[in-house]
Amino acid sequence: MATSSTASSHPLFPQPLAPLAGELFLCHPYYGESLSVLQCGMAAGALASSPNPRMYYLQQLGHPYSLPISVTYGECRISVEAAGPTTTPAANMIPDHIRGFAGWIINRCVVGARGLGGFMTLGLSDLITFLLDPTSNTRTGLPMSTGFFTITVSSPGSEQIQPGNLDPEIPITIAKSLYLKQVQSPQHLQTYFGTLAYGFHMQGMNMQRGTTAPWWTAPEMGDQMTYECNSKLGTPRATDCSQLLSQLGAPSDSIQVAPGAVRFLSSNTCHMAITASVALQLTWRQIQIALETLSNFCNYAPGQISQGGRAFFRPQAVTINDRRRKRQTVVSGLNALPPHANLTIFQQFEPWQANANAEMNSCTWKAVLKDENVTSCETA
């Protein structure tokens, strides 16, 4: 059982160092229970010591600063590991800072939480900063600069625990920052950040400590919206597509969509078609969220030419479990439309037909249905 002494009371124990701003710190029994302050302090004290920066390398066996690091003393282990979907092959860190972070975990978890283990991130804030920038292109993967590290105090085990990859609090922490960014953002970015936050939140909700699937590959709850950008649908201007939002009705108002029928909206080069394979009632709010999300992917993606695209939902509703409320469906870009509903934005090359039947017979719409290039309908 943990004693009441502090980790810094022993001359060999490192002086505790608080986590940096924006980093995650967590005490949890999964990482150990009834840990000894003395043994954990000795393990932390055995870590390399230097007040100067040192280059740490991944998987460089025999190198004095090779990651991962694992130091065990008795029944306590200190680990330093790289984490995230992309990792940098080397990082410049100060050994005394790593010792101090380990000392902080010992003071707060082993001492303060009566023998529990825990971990701290180092560099997770850089990943969050990248995601909070609306110009960041996440569709091609994350850059190496978003890789981060974890320092863990735990019971010994046969394998590395890897909390930076396998702990659900990582994606949930990312989601919290994105939710905050959502409410602080202008209207045209709120759906983007809300959808991104919801995705990370769902990943965390579907993880369990001790599993082997990292948070960026964790199975999602149910099926979700699919957003497909397609150059065959032309290059509708982003400014025109944004004008479609002004044509929507009140958020709570609804429209009926019958099988075989199409509801069209038009704004210069950008046209939107709402269809369904069964009779459905949709609210304008659902359509707004789907349209904004599709536009974010296909019209506003950094470094990408504006394209047309489709939004549709695979079966099963997605729900989120909020401990403060009953289980409920959360409308976001991930589940904006119900099953059997489809939304398409495309470039129209022919004069707009106010009559829906005439528009359904247009060359452009027929090309959309056949998955042919709409540019074939361009008139001289």
C-alpha positions as CSV (number, residue, x, y, z in Angstrom):
1,M,0.0,0.0,0.0
2,A,1.2,3.5,-0.8
3,T,2.7,5.4,2.1
4,S,2.0,9.1,2.9
5,S,5.4,10.3,2.0
6,T,6.0,12.4,-1.2
7,A,8.2,11.3,-4.1
8,S,10.4,14.4,-3.7
9,S,11.3,13.6,0.0
10,H,14.0,11.2,-1.0
11,P,17.3,12.7,-2.4
12,L,17.3,10.3,-5.4
13,F,13.7,11.0,-6.4
14,P,13.2,13.6,-9.2
15,Q,11.6,16.9,-8.4
16,P,8.0,16.8,-9.6
17,L,7.3,18.8,-12.8
18,A,3.8,19.8,-13.7
19,P,2.4,18.8,-17.2
20,L,2.6,21.4,-19.9
21,A,-0.5,23.4,-20.9
22,G,-2.8,21.4,-23.2
23,E,-1.5,18.0,-22.1
24,L,-3.5,15.1,-20.7
25,F,-2.8,13.8,-17.2
26,L,-4.7,10.8,-15.8
27,C,-4.6,8.6,-12.7
28,H,-6.4,5.2,-13.3
29,P,-6.4,1.8,-11.5
30,Y,-5.9,0.1,-14.9
31,Y,-2.3,1.3,-14.7
32,G,-1.7,-0.1,-11.3
33,E,-3.1,-0.3,-7.8
34,S,-1.4,-0.3,-4.4
35,L,1.8,0.9,-6.0
36,S,4.7,1.7,-3.7
37,V,5.9,5.3,-3.5
38,L,9.4,4.2,-2.6
39,Q,9.6,1.7,-5.5
40,C,8.2,4.2,-8.1
41,G,10.4,6.9,-6.8
42,M,13.5,4.7,-7.2
43,A,12.4,3.7,-10.8
44,A,12.0,7.4,-11.7
45,G,15.3,8.2,-10.2
46,A,17.0,5.6,-12.4
47,L,15.9,7.5,-15.5
48,A,18.6,9.3,-17.4
49,S,19.5,12.7,-15.9
50,S,20.6,15.8,-17.8
51,P,19.5,19.4,-17.7
52,N,20.4,19.8,-21.4
53,P,18.3,18.7,-24.4
54,R,19.1,15.3,-25.8
55,M,18.0,13.7,-29.1
56,Y,15.8,10.6,-28.4
57,Y,15.5,8.1,-31.2
58,L,12.9,5.5,-31.9
59,Q,13.9,1.8,-31.8
60,Q,17.7,2.6,-31.8
61,L,18.8,-0.3,-29.7
62,G,22.0,0.4,-27.8
63,H,21.6,4.2,-28.0
64,P,21.6,5.9,-24.6
65,Y,18.4,7.8,-25.5
66,S,16.4,5.2,-27.4
67,L,12.6,4.9,-27.2
68,P,10.6,3.2,-25.8
69,I,12.1,3.5,-22.3
70,S,11.1,1.1,-19.6
71,V,12.6,1.2,-16.1
72,T,11.3,-1.2,-13.4
73,Y,12.1,-1.2,-9.7
74,G,10.3,-3.8,-7.6
75,E,6.6,-3.7,-8.6
76,C,6.7,-0.3,-10.3
77,R,7.6,0.6,-13.9
78,I,8.2,3.9,-15.6
79,S,7.7,3.9,-19.3
80,V,8.3,6.6,-22.0
81,E,6.8,5.8,-25.4
82,A,6.0,7.4,-28.7
83,A,2.3,7.6,-29.6
84,G,-0.1,8.6,-32.3
85,P,-1.0,7.5,-35.8
86,T,2.2,9.1,-37.1
87,T,5.5,9.2,-35.1
88,T,8.6,11.2,-35.6
89,P,11.8,9.1,-35.8
90,A,13.6,11.4,-33.3
91,A,12.7,14.1,-30.8
92,N,14.6,16.6,-28.8
93,M,13.7,16.4,-25.1
94,I,15.3,17.2,-21.8
95,P,16.0,14.1,-19.6
96,D,15.4,16.0,-16.4
97,H,12.0,17.1,-17.6
98,I,11.0,13.5,-18.2
99,R,12.2,12.6,-14.7
100,G,10.2,15.5,-13.3
101,F,7.0,14.5,-15.2
102,A,7.4,11.0,-13.8
103,G,7.8,12.6,-10.3
104,W,4.6,14.5,-10.9
105,I,2.6,11.4,-11.7
106,I,4.0,9.6,-8.6
107,N,3.0,12.6,-6.4
108,R,-0.5,12.9,-7.9
109,C,-1.4,9.2,-8.5
110,V,0.7,7.0,-6.3
111,V,0.6,9.3,-3.4
112,G,-2.4,11.5,-4.0
113,A,-4.7,8.8,-5.3
114,R,-3.5,6.2,-2.8
115,G,-1.4,3.9,-5.0
116,L,-2.8,4.3,-8.4
117,G,-0.8,4.4,-11.6
118,G,-1.2,7.0,-14.3
119,F,0.2,8.7,-17.3
120,M,0.9,12.1,-18.9
121,T,1.2,13.1,-22.5
122,L,4.0,15.2,-24.0
123,G,3.1,16.8,-27.3
124,L,-0.6,15.9,-27.6
125,S,-1.2,19.6,-27.6
126,D,0.6,19.8,-31.0
127,L,-1.8,17.3,-32.5
128,I,-4.8,19.2,-31.1
129,T,-3.4,22.5,-32.4
130,F,-3.2,20.9,-35.9
131,L,-6.8,19.8,-35.7
132,L,-8.0,23.1,-34.5
133,D,-6.7,24.8,-37.7
134,P,-9.5,24.7,-40.3
135,T,-6.9,24.9,-43.1
136,S,-5.3,21.6,-42.0
137,N,-5.8,18.8,-44.5
138,T,-6.7,15.8,-42.4
139,R,-7.9,13.7,-45.4
140,T,-4.3,12.7,-46.4
141,G,-3.3,11.7,-42.8
142,L,-1.5,13.5,-40.0
143,P,2.0,14.9,-40.4
144,M,4.9,13.5,-38.3
145,S,4.9,16.7,-36.3
146,T,1.6,15.6,-34.6
147,G,3.2,12.5,-33.1
148,F,3.5,12.7,-29.3
149,F,4.9,10.9,-26.3
150,T,3.6,9.4,-23.0
151,I,5.2,9.0,-19.6
152,T,3.5,6.2,-17.6
153,V,3.8,5.0,-14.0
154,S,2.4,1.5,-13.8
155,S,2.6,-2.0,-12.5
156,P,5.1,-4.2,-14.5
157,G,3.7,-6.1,-17.4
158,S,4.9,-8.2,-20.3
159,E,4.2,-5.5,-22.9
160,Q,4.2,-1.7,-23.1
161,I,0.8,-0.4,-22.0
162,Q,0.9,2.4,-24.7
163,P,-1.8,4.8,-23.2
164,G,-1.1,7.3,-26.0
165,N,-2.5,4.8,-28.4
166,L,-4.9,2.7,-26.4
167,D,-6.4,4.9,-23.7
168,P,-9.9,6.2,-24.6
169,E,-9.2,9.5,-22.8
170,I,-6.9,10.5,-25.7
171,P,-9.6,10.9,-28.4
172,I,-12.1,12.2,-25.8
173,T,-9.6,14.9,-24.8
174,I,-9.2,15.8,-28.5
175,A,-13.0,15.9,-28.8
176,K,-13.4,18.3,-25.9
177,S,-11.0,20.8,-27.5
178,L,-12.8,20.5,-30.8
179,Y,-16.2,21.0,-29.2
180,L,-14.9,24.2,-27.5
181,K,-13.5,25.4,-30.9
182,Q,-17.0,24.7,-32.4
183,V,-18.8,27.1,-30.1
184,Q,-16.1,29.8,-30.5
185,S,-16.1,29.5,-34.4
186,P,-18.2,31.5,-36.9
187,Q,-21.3,29.8,-38.3
188,H,-19.7,28.4,-41.4
189,L,-17.1,26.4,-39.4
190,Q,-19.3,25.1,-36.6
191,T,-20.5,22.1,-38.4
192,Y,-17.0,21.2,-39.5
193,F,-15.6,21.3,-35.9
194,G,-18.7,19.7,-34.5
195,T,-18.5,16.7,-36.9
196,L,-14.8,16.3,-36.2
197,A,-15.3,16.4,-32.5
198,Y,-18.2,13.9,-32.6
199,G,-16.0,11.5,-34.5
200,F,-13.2,11.6,-31.9
201,H,-15.8,11.4,-29.1
202,M,-17.4,8.3,-30.7
203,Q,-13.9,6.6,-31.0
204,G,-13.3,7.1,-27.3
205,M,-16.8,5.9,-26.3
206,N,-16.2,2.7,-28.2
207,M,-12.8,1.9,-26.7
208,Q,-11.9,-0.2,-23.7
209,R,-8.6,-0.1,-21.9
210,G,-6.6,-3.3,-22.5
211,T,-7.7,-3.8,-26.1
212,T,-5.2,-3.7,-28.9
213,A,-6.9,-1.4,-31.3
214,P,-5.5,2.2,-31.2
215,W,-7.9,5.1,-30.9
216,W,-7.6,6.1,-34.6
217,T,-8.7,2.6,-35.7
218,A,-11.3,1.9,-33.0
219,P,-14.6,0.6,-34.4
220,E,-17.3,3.2,-34.7
221,M,-20.8,2.8,-33.2
222,G,-23.1,1.8,-35.9
223,D,-22.8,3.0,-39.5
224,Q,-22.3,6.6,-40.4
225,M,-22.7,9.2,-43.1
226,T,-20.6,8.7,-46.2
227,Y,-19.3,11.8,-48.0
228,E,-18.0,11.3,-51.5
229,C,-16.4,13.9,-53.7
230,N,-16.6,13.2,-57.4
231,S,-15.0,15.2,-60.2
232,K,-17.6,13.8,-62.6
233,L,-20.1,16.1,-60.8
234,G,-18.2,19.2,-62.0
235,T,-16.6,22.1,-60.1
236,P,-19.4,24.1,-58.4
237,R,-18.0,27.2,-56.8
238,A,-17.8,27.1,-53.0
239,T,-19.4,30.6,-52.8
240,D,-22.3,29.4,-54.8
241,C,-22.8,26.3,-52.7
242,S,-22.7,28.4,-49.5
243,Q,-25.6,30.4,-50.9
244,L,-27.8,27.3,-51.0
245,L,-28.1,27.6,-47.2
246,S,-30.1,30.8,-47.6
247,Q,-32.7,28.9,-49.5
248,L,-33.4,26.4,-46.8
249,G,-36.5,26.8,-44.6
250,A,-36.7,27.2,-40.8
251,P,-34.6,24.5,-39.1
252,S,-37.6,22.8,-37.5
253,D,-39.7,22.8,-40.7
254,S,-39.8,19.6,-42.7
255,I,-40.2,18.5,-46.2
256,Q,-41.6,15.3,-47.7
257,V,-39.4,13.3,-50.1
258,A,-41.1,10.6,-52.2
259,P,-39.3,7.8,-54.0
260,G,-38.5,8.8,-57.5
261,A,-39.1,12.5,-56.8
262,V,-36.3,15.1,-56.5
263,R,-36.1,18.3,-54.5
264,F,-33.8,20.7,-56.3
265,L,-32.1,23.9,-55.0
266,S,-29.9,26.1,-57.2
267,S,-27.4,28.9,-56.8
268,N,-25.5,29.8,-60.0
269,T,-23.0,27.0,-60.6
270,C,-24.0,24.9,-57.6
271,H,-27.1,22.8,-57.6
272,M,-28.4,20.4,-54.9
273,A,-30.7,17.5,-55.3
274,I,-32.4,15.7,-52.4
275,T,-33.7,12.2,-53.1
276,A,-34.8,9.2,-51.2
277,S,-35.4,5.5,-52.0
278,V,-38.4,5.3,-49.6
279,A,-40.9,8.0,-48.5
280,L,-39.2,10.2,-45.9
281,Q,-39.7,13.4,-43.9
282,L,-36.6,15.5,-43.5
283,T,-36.1,18.7,-41.5
284,W,-34.2,21.6,-43.0
285,R,-31.8,21.3,-40.1
286,Q,-30.8,17.8,-41.2
287,I,-30.3,19.0,-44.8
288,Q,-28.3,22.0,-43.6
289,I,-25.9,19.9,-41.5
290,A,-25.4,17.4,-44.4
291,L,-24.9,20.2,-46.9
292,E,-22.4,22.1,-44.7
293,T,-20.4,18.9,-44.0
294,L,-20.4,17.9,-47.7
295,S,-19.2,21.4,-48.7
296,N,-16.4,21.3,-46.1
297,F,-15.2,18.1,-47.6
298,C,-15.6,18.8,-51.3
299,N,-15.7,22.6,-51.8
300,Y,-13.5,24.0,-49.0
301,A,-10.8,21.3,-48.5
302,P,-7.4,22.9,-48.4
303,G,-5.3,22.3,-51.5
304,Q,-8.2,20.8,-53.4
305,I,-10.2,22.1,-56.3
306,S,-13.9,22.4,-55.5
307,Q,-15.8,19.3,-56.6
308,G,-19.4,18.0,-56.6
309,G,-20.2,15.3,-54.1
310,R,-22.8,13.0,-52.5
311,A,-23.9,12.5,-48.9
312,F,-25.8,9.4,-47.8
313,F,-26.2,7.2,-44.8
314,R,-25.7,3.5,-44.3
315,P,-28.3,1.8,-42.1
316,Q,-28.5,2.2,-38.3
317,A,-28.7,5.4,-36.3
318,V,-25.7,6.6,-34.4
319,T,-26.2,7.5,-30.7
320,I,-23.9,9.0,-28.1
321,N,-24.1,8.1,-24.4
322,D,-24.1,11.3,-22.3
323,R,-23.8,10.4,-18.6
324,R,-25.8,13.6,-17.7
325,R,-28.7,12.7,-19.9
326,K,-30.6,9.8,-21.3
327,R,-29.2,8.1,-24.4
328,Q,-30.0,10.1,-27.4
329,T,-29.3,10.7,-31.0
330,V,-26.9,13.6,-31.7
331,V,-27.3,15.3,-35.1
332,S,-24.0,16.0,-36.7
333,G,-22.3,15.5,-40.0
334,L,-21.8,11.9,-39.1
335,N,-25.6,11.1,-39.0
336,A,-27.3,14.1,-40.5
337,L,-29.6,12.2,-42.8
338,P,-31.6,9.0,-42.1
339,P,-31.1,5.8,-44.0
340,H,-32.4,5.9,-47.6
341,A,-31.9,9.7,-48.0
342,N,-29.3,11.1,-50.4
343,L,-28.0,14.6,-51.0
344,T,-26.0,15.5,-54.1
345,I,-24.3,18.8,-55.1
346,F,-23.2,19.2,-58.7
347,Q,-22.4,21.8,-61.3
348,Q,-25.2,22.7,-63.7
349,F,-24.3,23.5,-67.3
350,E,-27.8,24.2,-68.6
351,P,-30.3,26.9,-67.9
352,W,-32.0,26.3,-64.5
353,Q,-35.5,24.9,-64.9
354,A,-37.9,26.1,-62.2
355,N,-40.1,23.1,-62.9
356,A,-38.8,20.0,-61.1
357,N,-40.0,17.6,-63.8
358,A,-38.2,19.6,-66.5
359,E,-35.0,19.6,-64.4
360,M,-35.2,15.8,-63.9
361,N,-35.1,15.5,-67.7
362,S,-32.1,17.7,-68.1
363,C,-28.9,16.4,-69.5
364,T,-27.0,17.3,-66.3
365,W,-29.3,15.4,-64.0
366,K,-29.3,12.4,-66.2
367,A,-25.5,12.4,-66.2
368,V,-25.5,12.6,-62.4
369,L,-27.8,9.5,-62.2
370,K,-25.6,7.6,-64.6
371,D,-22.4,8.6,-62.9
372,E,-21.3,10.2,-66.1
373,N,-19.3,13.5,-66.4
374,V,-21.6,16.4,-66.2
375,T,-19.2,18.5,-68.3
376,S,-20.6,16.6,-71.3
377,C,-23.7,18.7,-71.0
378,E,-21.8,22.0,-71.3
379,T,-23.2,24.1,-74.2
380,A,-21.1,26.2,-76.5
